[in-house]
Amino acid sequence: MSATRIRVATRTPYEVVIGRGVLAELDSELSQSSPAAVLSDTNVVRLHAARLGRSTSLPRLAVAPGEDSKGFATLERVLDFLLASNLDRRSTLVLFGGGVVGDLGGLAAALFMRGIACVQCPTTLLAQVDSSVGGKTAVNLRAGKNLAGAFHQPRLVLADTDTLATLPDEELRSGLGEVVKSALLGDAQLFALLERESAAVLARDAEILAEVVTRCVRVKAAIVARDEDERGERKLLNLGHTFAHGIEQAAGFGVIPHGVAVAVGLTLALEASERLGLLEERALRPRLAALLAALGLPGDLTALRARYTVRLASDELAQGMRHDKKGRAGRPTFVLVRGLGKVDFDVELAEQELLVVLG
Ligand SMILES: NC(=O)c1ccc[n+]([C@@H]2O[C@H](COP(=O)([O-])OP(=O)(O)OC[C@H]3O[C@@H](n4cnc5c(N)ncnc54)[C@H](O)[C@@H]3O)[C@@H](O)[C@H]2O)c1
């Protein structure tokens, strides 16, 4: 199976290379640049360091796995490491890991000497289909997720689908939450493919996974190219996310995987859309419920509470959403759905409606 190359037409365009073994391209990409370094996490280094080829010998920092590493303390460690590794303004930072490494390291690359290049080498499904593309980087504040960050597009993305073989099931499911979001948002054929091939997806069929990643990246790349700075249309990518951030905040960061929270967020977005009379394609709610079930994802708040033994009271959830940075002056806004591929952004929900949906 050959690699697929997708061009992201941002102000400084770059390629996303998707397929088996594409990490082999890293060495030639780095051969031109002055000193480079690798940021990863300890799980990814243990399982996949050999895939870095000659780059295995580059200075490397492996942070602790998990969302706790996405904070200022670790960001400072990364910046100190870059300086100690003698990186200069023409250097490249390789980000080898999931969304935590990509977001944290992307921000470090944006800040170090006012900005150096980075190559995203995503190793989770979530990072391959979503976080490694589009240039959003961030760390969390106590008050909320991703509240301190920058836009910093990578120079290249190498999404090696071979790395997904070792992903824990829960992390695969988390990625699938974002996959379903992309399908709902902009690719009806992907939605149908997931319905048809859910068993092959869960069995990590290499060809199907590569197609899924490719389709998701196409959806995201097209939207990001049209609205790099999220002034309008890019907000569509936040479908399910205002709810998800409320859920993650109320449960405590890192308790519920991000994409799993997004999956429930999608259900809540459809429910809210129906309550507001916006949802034209009524069959979509049962279709989404069936798809989430087939992919082993919780379909609603009740299932989520049971799976993670978390309380998630409706007022706690609403509180978490008030700090969502996509909201306006403390009032969260939502992406709501009219039908498959027909989505509106910047919709406000009255507090009463919101509490009913979160009940
Ligand atoms: N920048 C964006 O546009 C964007 C979009 C979506 C999500 N995000 C962020 O992404 C983060 C979540 O990313 P994630 O789900 O990749 O989490 P993660 O980076 O914490 O990775 C999840 C777990 O999988 C392990 N892992 C990674 N690759 C592995 C592999 N190949 N085999 C086995 N284990 C592996 C990691 O060590 C970790 O324990 C959140 O912080 C979220 O806010 C950012």
The ligand as a MOL file (V3000), in Angstrom:
LIG
                    3D

  0  0  0     0  0            999 V3000
M  V30 BEGIN CTAB
M  V30 COUNTS 44 48 0 0 0
M  V30 BEGIN ATOM
M  V30 1 N -4.3050 20.5610 18.4900 0
M  V30 2 C -5.4920 20.1090 18.1390 0
M  V30 3 O -6.0520 20.5290 17.1170 0
M  V30 4 C -6.1510 19.0450 18.9650 0
M  V30 5 C -7.2720 18.3610 18.4750 0
M  V30 6 C -7.8060 17.3230 19.2340 0
M  V30 7 C -7.2300 16.9950 20.4600 0
M  V30 8 N -6.1460 17.6900 20.9120 0 CHG=1
M  V30 9 C -5.5060 17.3340 22.1890 0
M  V30 10 O -4.9370 16.0370 22.0640 0
M  V30 11 C -4.7830 15.4790 23.3680 0
M  V30 12 C -5.1910 14.0380 23.3450 0
M  V30 13 O -4.3670 13.3370 22.4380 0
M  V30 14 P -4.2320 11.7500 22.4910 0
M  V30 15 O -5.5740 11.1660 22.5940 0
M  V30 16 O -3.3490 11.3700 21.3860 0 CHG=-1
M  V30 17 O -3.5960 11.5150 23.9240 0
M  V30 18 P -2.1100 11.2180 24.4550 0
M  V30 19 O -1.0940 11.9730 23.7170 0
M  V30 20 O -2.1770 11.3890 25.9350 0
M  V30 21 O -1.9260 9.6720 24.1150 0
M  V30 22 C -2.7690 8.7270 24.7430 0
M  V30 23 C -1.9770 7.5730 25.3510 0
M  V30 24 O -1.5200 6.7300 24.3040 0
M  V30 25 C -0.1220 6.4860 24.4600 0
M  V30 26 N 0.3800 6.2490 23.1090 0
M  V30 27 C 0.6310 7.1400 22.1330 0
M  V30 28 N 0.9480 6.5180 20.9920 0
M  V30 29 C 0.9160 5.1900 21.2550 0
M  V30 30 C 1.1180 4.0300 20.4650 0
M  V30 31 N 1.3880 4.1110 19.1670 0
M  V30 32 N 1.0090 2.8230 21.0720 0
M  V30 33 C 0.6790 2.7290 22.3960 0
M  V30 34 N 0.4440 3.7840 23.1670 0
M  V30 35 C 0.5540 5.0030 22.6060 0
M  V30 36 C 0.4100 7.6900 25.1550 0
M  V30 37 O 1.6060 7.4240 25.8260 0
M  V30 38 C -0.7390 7.9940 26.1190 0
M  V30 39 O -0.6270 7.1860 27.2630 0
M  V30 40 C -5.6590 16.3200 24.2950 0
M  V30 41 O -4.8190 17.0900 25.1030 0
M  V30 42 C -6.4470 17.2070 23.3450 0
M  V30 43 O -6.7630 18.4540 23.9070 0
M  V30 44 C -5.6030 18.6860 20.1840 0
M  V30 END ATOM
M  V30 BEGIN BOND
M  V30 1 1 1 2
M  V30 2 2 2 3
M  V30 3 1 2 4
M  V30 4 1 4 5
M  V30 5 2 4 44
M  V30 6 2 5 6
M  V30 7 1 6 7
M  V30 8 2 7 8
M  V30 9 1 8 9
M  V30 10 1 8 44
M  V30 11 1 9 10
M  V30 12 1 9 42
M  V30 13 1 10 11
M  V30 14 1 11 12
M  V30 15 1 11 40
M  V30 16 1 12 13
M  V30 17 1 13 14
M  V30 18 2 14 15
M  V30 19 1 14 16
M  V30 20 1 14 17
M  V30 21 1 17 18
M  V30 22 2 18 19
M  V30 23 1 18 20
M  V30 24 1 18 21
M  V30 25 1 21 22
M  V30 26 1 22 23
M  V30 27 1 23 24
M  V30 28 1 23 38
M  V30 29 1 24 25
M  V30 30 1 25 26
M  V30 31 1 25 36
M  V30 32 1 26 27
M  V30 33 1 26 35
M  V30 34 2 27 28
M  V30 35 1 28 29
M  V30 36 1 29 30
M  V30 37 2 29 35
M  V30 38 1 30 31
M  V30 39 2 30 32
M  V30 40 1 32 33
M  V30 41 2 33 34
M  V30 42 1 34 35
M  V30 43 1 36 37
M  V30 44 1 36 38
M  V30 45 1 38 39
M  V30 46 1 40 41
M  V30 47 1 40 42
M  V30 48 1 42 43
M  V30 END BOND
M  V30 END CTAB
M  END
